Structure formats: C-alpha cells, structure tokens
Amino acid sequence: MQSYGQHVSVDGKQMNVSIQGQGEETVVILSGFGTAAPALDFKPLIAELSPYYKVSM
C-alpha cells in the first residue's frame, strides 16, 4: 500500500494525515466503520470544503 498525506506523532505513534485546503478555519473529518481508503471515500466532500477550509483527515 502506498502512503499518502503526512505522518504526525500522536501519543508516541505515527498517524497518517491528509491535509488539503488553505482556509483559516480547520475541519477535521474522522472516518470510521473500517473504511480502507478514507481519503478516497471522502474525496468529493473534501473537494467541496477545501476552497473555504483547511480539511484534515
């Protein structure tokens, strides 16, 4: 599996985070239900939000 996004340290472990958009406010999308590719599943929503917000997933 090819990595995407950037790695950030959370509680001593590495978490893969995708950040898009340039807005001053940040929207954090918390995926769940075992989705294998959340950045792809939520791509349409991220595309709608990213012109106005910084979107993190």
MODELLER restraints for C-alpha pairs under 7 A, 6 or more apart:
rsr = mdl.restraints
at = mdl.atoms
rsr.add(forms.Gaussian(group=physical.xy_distance, feature=features.Distance(at['CA:5:A'], at['CA:16:A']), mean=6.24, stdev=0.5))
rsr.add(forms.Gaussian(group=physical.xy_distance, feature=features.Distance(at['CA:5:A'], at['CA:17:A']), mean=5.31, stdev=0.5))
rsr.add(forms.Gaussian(group=physical.xy_distance, feature=features.Distance(at['CA:5:A'], at['CA:18:A']), mean=4.23, stdev=0.5))
rsr.add(forms.Gaussian(group=physical.xy_distance, feature=features.Distance(at['CA:5:A'], at['CA:19:A']), mean=6.86, stdev=0.5))
rsr.add(forms.Gaussian(group=physical.xy_distance, feature=features.Distance(at['CA:6:A'], at['CA:16:A']), mean=5.60, stdev=0.5))
rsr.add(forms.Gaussian(group=physical.xy_distance, feature=features.Distance(at['CA:6:A'], at['CA:17:A']), mean=5.32, stdev=0.5))
rsr.add(forms.Gaussian(group=physical.xy_distance, feature=features.Distance(at['CA:6:A'], at['CA:18:A']), mean=6.29, stdev=0.5))
rsr.add(forms.Gaussian(group=physical.xy_distance, feature=features.Distance(at['CA:7:A'], at['CA:14:A']), mean=5.90, stdev=0.5))
rsr.add(forms.Gaussian(group=physical.xy_distance, feature=features.Distance(at['CA:7:A'], at['CA:15:A']), mean=5.39, stdev=0.5))
rsr.add(forms.Gaussian(group=physical.xy_distance, feature=features.Distance(at['CA:7:A'], at['CA:16:A']), mean=4.58, stdev=0.5))
rsr.add(forms.Gaussian(group=physical.xy_distance, feature=features.Distance(at['CA:7:A'], at['CA:17:A']), mean=6.06, stdev=0.5))
rsr.add(forms.Gaussian(group=physical.xy_distance, feature=features.Distance(at['CA:8:A'], at['CA:14:A']), mean=5.57, stdev=0.5))
rsr.add(forms.Gaussian(group=physical.xy_distance, feature=features.Distance(at['CA:8:A'], at['CA:15:A']), mean=5.36, stdev=0.5))
rsr.add(forms.Gaussian(group=physical.xy_distance, feature=features.Distance(at['CA:8:A'], at['CA:16:A']), mean=6.56, stdev=0.5))
rsr.add(forms.Gaussian(group=physical.xy_distance, feature=features.Distance(at['CA:9:A'], at['CA:15:A']), mean=6.24, stdev=0.5))
rsr.add(forms.Gaussian(group=physical.xy_distance, feature=features.Distance(at['CA:17:A'], at['CA:56:A']), mean=6.74, stdev=0.5))
rsr.add(forms.Gaussian(group=physical.xy_distance, feature=features.Distance(at['CA:17:A'], at['CA:57:A']), mean=5.54, stdev=0.5))
rsr.add(forms.Gaussian(group=physical.xy_distance, feature=features.Distance(at['CA:18:A'], at['CA:56:A']), mean=5.67, stdev=0.5))
rsr.add(forms.Gaussian(group=physical.xy_distance, feature=features.Distance(at['CA:18:A'], at['CA:57:A']), mean=5.21, stdev=0.5))
rsr.add(forms.Gaussian(group=physical.xy_distance, feature=features.Distance(at['CA:19:A'], at['CA:54:A']), mean=6.88, stdev=0.5))
rsr.add(forms.Gaussian(group=physical.xy_distance, feature=features.Distance(at['CA:19:A'], at['CA:55:A']), mean=5.55, stdev=0.5))
rsr.add(forms.Gaussian(group=physical.xy_distance, feature=features.Distance(at['CA:19:A'], at['CA:56:A']), mean=4.46, stdev=0.5))
rsr.add(forms.Gaussian(group=physical.xy_distance, feature=features.Distance(at['CA:19:A'], at['CA:57:A']), mean=6.53, stdev=0.5))
rsr.add(forms.Gaussian(group=physical.xy_distance, feature=features.Distance(at['CA:20:A'], at['CA:50:A']), mean=6.10, stdev=0.5))
rsr.add(forms.Gaussian(group=physical.xy_distance, feature=features.Distance(at['CA:20:A'], at['CA:54:A']), mean=5.73, stdev=0.5))
rsr.add(forms.Gaussian(group=physical.xy_distance, feature=features.Distance(at['CA:20:A'], at['CA:55:A']), mean=5.21, stdev=0.5))
rsr.add(forms.Gaussian(group=physical.xy_distance, feature=features.Distance(at['CA:20:A'], at['CA:56:A']), mean=6.63, stdev=0.5))
rsr.add(forms.Gaussian(group=physical.xy_distance, feature=features.Distance(at['CA:21:A'], at['CA:50:A']), mean=4.17, stdev=0.5))
rsr.add(forms.Gaussian(group=physical.xy_distance, feature=features.Distance(at['CA:21:A'], at['CA:51:A']), mean=5.92, stdev=0.5))
rsr.add(forms.Gaussian(group=physical.xy_distance, feature=features.Distance(at['CA:21:A'], at['CA:53:A']), mean=5.79, stdev=0.5))
rsr.add(forms.Gaussian(group=physical.xy_distance, feature=features.Distance(at['CA:21:A'], at['CA:54:A']), mean=4.34, stdev=0.5))
rsr.add(forms.Gaussian(group=physical.xy_distance, feature=features.Distance(at['CA:21:A'], at['CA:55:A']), mean=5.98, stdev=0.5))
rsr.add(forms.Gaussian(group=physical.xy_distance, feature=features.Distance(at['CA:22:A'], at['CA:50:A']), mean=6.97, stdev=0.5))
rsr.add(forms.Gaussian(group=physical.xy_distance, feature=features.Distance(at['CA:22:A'], at['CA:53:A']), mean=6.11, stdev=0.5))
rsr.add(forms.Gaussian(group=physical.xy_distance, feature=features.Distance(at['CA:22:A'], at['CA:54:A']), mean=5.08, stdev=0.5))
rsr.add(forms.Gaussian(group=physical.xy_distance, feature=features.Distance(at['CA:23:A'], at['CA:52:A']), mean=5.15, stdev=0.5))
rsr.add(forms.Gaussian(group=physical.xy_distance, feature=features.Distance(at['CA:23:A'], at['CA:53:A']), mean=3.91, stdev=0.5))
rsr.add(forms.Gaussian(group=physical.xy_distance, feature=features.Distance(at['CA:23:A'], at['CA:54:A']), mean=4.85, stdev=0.5))
rsr.add(forms.Gaussian(group=physical.xy_distance, feature=features.Distance(at['CA:24:A'], at['CA:53:A']), mean=6.38, stdev=0.5))
rsr.add(forms.Gaussian(group=physical.xy_distance, feature=features.Distance(at['CA:24:A'], at['CA:54:A']), mean=6.76, stdev=0.5))
rsr.add(forms.Gaussian(group=physical.xy_distance, feature=features.Distance(at['CA:25:A'], at['CA:53:A']), mean=5.41, stdev=0.5))
rsr.add(forms.Gaussian(group=physical.xy_distance, feature=features.Distance(at['CA:25:A'], at['CA:54:A']), mean=6.15, stdev=0.5))
rsr.add(forms.Gaussian(group=physical.xy_distance, feature=features.Distance(at['CA:26:A'], at['CA:53:A']), mean=5.59, stdev=0.5))
rsr.add(forms.Gaussian(group=physical.xy_distance, feature=features.Distance(at['CA:26:A'], at['CA:54:A']), mean=4.61, stdev=0.5))
rsr.add(forms.Gaussian(group=physical.xy_distance, feature=features.Distance(at['CA:26:A'], at['CA:55:A']), mean=5.72, stdev=0.5))
rsr.add(forms.Gaussian(group=physical.xy_distance, feature=features.Distance(at['CA:27:A'], at['CA:53:A']), mean=6.54, stdev=0.5))
rsr.add(forms.Gaussian(group=physical.xy_distance, feature=features.Distance(at['CA:27:A'], at['CA:54:A']), mean=6.22, stdev=0.5))
rsr.add(forms.Gaussian(group=physical.xy_distance, feature=features.Distance(at['CA:27:A'], at['CA:55:A']), mean=4.88, stdev=0.5))
rsr.add(forms.Gaussian(group=physical.xy_distance, feature=features.Distance(at['CA:27:A'], at['CA:56:A']), mean=6.24, stdev=0.5))
rsr.add(forms.Gaussian(group=physical.xy_distance, feature=features.Distance(at['CA:28:A'], at['CA:55:A']), mean=5.91, stdev=0.5))
rsr.add(forms.Gaussian(group=physical.xy_distance, feature=features.Distance(at['CA:28:A'], at['CA:56:A']), mean=4.77, stdev=0.5))
rsr.add(forms.Gaussian(group=physical.xy_distance, feature=features.Distance(at['CA:28:A'], at['CA:57:A']), mean=5.82, stdev=0.5))
rsr.add(forms.Gaussian(group=physical.xy_distance, feature=features.Distance(at['CA:29:A'], at['CA:56:A']), mean=6.22, stdev=0.5))
rsr.add(forms.Gaussian(group=physical.xy_distance, feature=features.Distance(at['CA:29:A'], at['CA:57:A']), mean=4.98, stdev=0.5))
rsr.add(forms.Gaussian(group=physical.xy_distance, feature=features.Distance(at['CA:30:A'], at['CA:57:A']), mean=6.29, stdev=0.5))
rsr.add(forms.Gaussian(group=physical.xy_distance, feature=features.Distance(at['CA:31:A'], at['CA:38:A']), mean=6.28, stdev=0.5))
rsr.add(forms.Gaussian(group=physical.xy_distance, feature=features.Distance(at['CA:46:A'], at['CA:55:A']), mean=6.67, stdev=0.5))
